[in-house]
């Protein structure tokens, strides 16, 4: 075994092949679908895109989304700061449970959180039956959307 000794020429062996595989997979999974969507949009044309967007129903949906998102963000700003302050500054029984409950939306995908909240607040759901008894309907209303936005955004 005389000859040239085995010397590592880089600090990270295998970087080239692993970077190549990563770039290939990102291209396959991210860049190609986004490129296809952009291509379809370009073929659809600006006039057709504007005609699709410029409908009363679309503007109403956008207004609803932005309005409720803003209100949920304001609510989360005030109560999130208060909640964070209390959890950091004070020790009390149940503190760890509340801390874990605040982190729960991070562990759930947004779609799963929406489905779970809909199931809870539906007229036949656990909380939906209680709210219906007092005359409130939460599921499929603006209150339900706002509640979902608060739930998902509070830990942020």
VOLO-564360 format. One line per field, with one value per residue (C-alpha): residue number from 1; residue in three letters; chain; y, x, z. Coordinates in nm, 3 decimals. Layout:
nr = NUM|...
rest = ALA|...
kette = A|...
y = Y|...
x = X|...
z = Z|...
//
This chain:
nr = 1|2|3|4|5|6|7|8|9|10|11|12|13|14|15|16|17|18|19|20|21|22|23|24|25|26|27|28|29|30|31|32|33|34|35|36|37|38|39|40|41|42|43|44|45|46|47|48|49|50|51|52|53|54|55|56|57|58|59|60|61|62|63|64|65|66|67|68|69|70|71|72|73|74|75|76|77|78|79|80|81|82|83|84|85|86|87|88|89|90|91|92|93|94|95|96|97|98|99|100|101|102|103|104|105|106|107|108|109|110|111|112|113|114|115|116|117|118|119|120|121|122|123|124|125|126|127|128|129|130|131|132|133|134|135|136|137|138|139|140|141|142|143|144|145|146|147|148|149|150|151|152|153|154|155|156
rest = UNK|UNK|UNK|UNK|UNK|UNK|UNK|UNK|UNK|UNK|UNK|UNK|UNK|UNK|UNK|UNK|UNK|UNK|UNK|UNK|UNK|UNK|UNK|UNK|UNK|UNK|UNK|UNK|UNK|UNK|UNK|UNK|UNK|UNK|UNK|UNK|UNK|UNK|UNK|UNK|UNK|UNK|UNK|UNK|UNK|UNK|UNK|UNK|UNK|UNK|UNK|UNK|UNK|UNK|UNK|UNK|UNK|UNK|UNK|UNK|UNK|UNK|UNK|UNK|UNK|UNK|UNK|UNK|UNK|UNK|UNK|UNK|UNK|UNK|UNK|UNK|UNK|UNK|UNK|UNK|UNK|UNK|UNK|UNK|UNK|UNK|UNK|UNK|UNK|UNK|UNK|UNK|UNK|UNK|UNK|UNK|UNK|UNK|UNK|UNK|UNK|UNK|UNK|UNK|UNK|UNK|UNK|UNK|UNK|UNK|UNK|UNK|UNK|UNK|UNK|UNK|UNK|UNK|UNK|UNK|UNK|UNK|UNK|UNK|UNK|UNK|UNK|UNK|UNK|UNK|UNK|UNK|UNK|UNK|UNK|UNK|UNK|UNK|UNK|UNK|UNK|UNK|UNK|UNK|UNK|UNK|UNK|UNK|UNK|UNK|UNK|UNK|UNK|UNK|UNK|UNK
kette = A|A|A|A|A|A|A|A|A|A|A|A|A|A|A|A|A|A|A|A|A|A|A|A|A|A|A|A|A|A|A|A|A|A|A|A|A|A|A|A|A|A|A|A|A|A|A|A|A|A|A|A|A|A|A|A|A|A|A|A|A|A|A|A|A|A|A|A|A|A|A|A|A|A|A|A|A|A|A|A|A|A|A|A|A|A|A|A|A|A|A|A|A|A|A|A|A|A|A|A|A|A|A|A|A|A|A|A|A|A|A|A|A|A|A|A|A|A|A|A|A|A|A|A|A|A|A|A|A|A|A|A|A|A|A|A|A|A|A|A|A|A|A|A|A|A|A|A|A|A|A|A|A|A|A|A
y = 0.000|0.245|0.542|0.838|0.849|0.888|1.255|1.428|1.728|1.883|1.933|1.799|1.481|1.407|1.769|1.772|1.468|1.560|1.919|1.790|1.559|1.842|2.088|1.824|1.741|2.108|2.167|1.867|1.940|2.322|2.495|2.288|2.319|2.693|2.732|2.541|2.769|3.079|2.937|2.868|3.219|3.371|3.171|3.275|3.639|3.954|4.046|3.708|3.723|4.068|3.952|3.663|3.880|4.174|4.009|4.116|3.775|3.776|4.129|4.034|3.729|3.937|4.205|3.941|3.773|4.090|4.242|3.932|3.872|4.227|4.194|3.856|4.001|4.294|4.057|3.828|4.123|4.240|3.907|3.730|3.982|3.957|3.576|3.568|3.810|3.600|3.272|3.412|3.615|3.401|3.046|2.898|2.558|2.465|2.700|2.422|2.303|2.655|2.689|2.361|2.468|2.790|2.586|2.345|2.536|2.501|2.124|2.114|2.191|2.478|2.255|2.010|2.296|2.425|2.084|2.028|2.367|2.310|1.972|2.124|2.421|2.251|2.234|1.871|1.929|1.947|2.325|2.388|2.234|2.464|2.777|2.683|2.660|3.026|3.124|3.161|2.992|2.985|2.731|2.862|3.224|3.521|3.445|3.096|3.232|3.487|3.219|2.997|3.289|3.367|3.001|2.966|3.306|3.329|3.150|3.376
x = 0.000|0.270|0.176|-0.041|-0.195|-0.569|-0.624|-0.954|-0.953|-1.271|-1.398|-1.740|-1.709|-2.007|-2.117|-2.129|-2.356|-2.584|-2.618|-2.694|-2.966|-3.112|-3.121|-3.274|-3.547|-3.623|-3.651|-3.877|-4.104|-4.103|-3.976|-4.158|-4.506|-4.462|-4.334|-4.635|-4.871|-4.699|-4.712|-5.086|-5.141|-4.948|-5.154|-5.478|-5.398|-5.414|-5.763|-5.906|-5.725|-5.872|-6.218|-6.191|-6.069|-6.302|-6.620|-6.828|-6.796|-6.414|-6.389|-6.626|-6.413|-6.093|-6.252|-6.372|-6.030|-5.829|-6.073|-6.092|-5.716|-5.652|-5.895|-5.747|-5.395|-5.495|-5.657|-5.352|-5.119|-5.290|-5.375|-5.063|-4.838|-5.041|-5.033|-4.659|-4.596|-4.795|-4.634|-4.282|-4.317|-4.536|-4.539|-4.884|-5.054|-5.143|-4.886|-4.717|-5.052|-5.139|-4.791|-4.839|-5.185|-5.039|-4.790|-5.056|-5.129|-4.761|-4.794|-5.109|-5.118|-5.357|-5.599|-5.618|-5.681|-5.961|-6.124|-6.095|-6.245|-6.527|-6.601|-6.600|-6.821|-7.056|-7.418|-7.368|-7.018|-6.931|-6.895|-7.145|-7.424|-7.339|-7.325|-7.652|-7.824|-7.749|-7.839|-7.494|-7.377|-7.000|-6.928|-6.956|-6.985|-6.750|-6.706|-6.584|-6.334|-6.211|-6.180|-5.976|-5.746|-5.698|-5.624|-5.368|-5.206|-5.186|-4.850|-4.689
z = 0.000|-0.077|-0.282|-0.203|0.144|0.191|0.261|0.299|0.069|0.214|0.564|0.461|0.260|0.039|0.021|-0.359|-0.407|-0.116|-0.238|-0.587|-0.457|-0.245|-0.535|-0.764|-0.513|-0.444|-0.817|-0.858|-0.560|-0.543|-0.856|-1.119|-0.963|-0.904|-1.259|-1.393|-1.198|-1.331|-1.684|-1.652|-1.518|-1.808|-2.057|-1.886|-1.952|-1.745|-1.864|-1.761|-1.427|-1.358|-1.465|-1.220|-0.934|-0.999|-0.873|-0.575|-0.412|-0.438|-0.294|-0.011|0.070|0.067|0.287|0.532|0.543|0.592|0.842|1.062|1.035|1.153|1.444|1.545|1.527|1.750|1.999|1.996|2.040|2.358|2.517|2.388|2.560|2.881|2.867|2.796|3.082|3.327|3.216|3.245|3.562|3.787|3.916|3.979|3.962|3.605|3.454|3.256|3.118|3.000|2.849|2.662|2.545|2.403|2.202|2.072|1.748|1.653|1.670|1.455|1.085|1.012|0.823|1.113|1.356|1.133|1.105|1.481|1.564|1.315|1.474|1.823|1.738|1.490|1.610|1.710|1.854|2.222|2.240|1.963|2.169|2.459|2.243|2.070|2.408|2.473|2.117|1.966|1.650|1.608|1.332|0.977|1.092|1.115|1.486|1.398|1.147|1.399|1.668|1.433|1.347|1.716|1.792|1.515|1.572|1.951|1.993|1.733
//
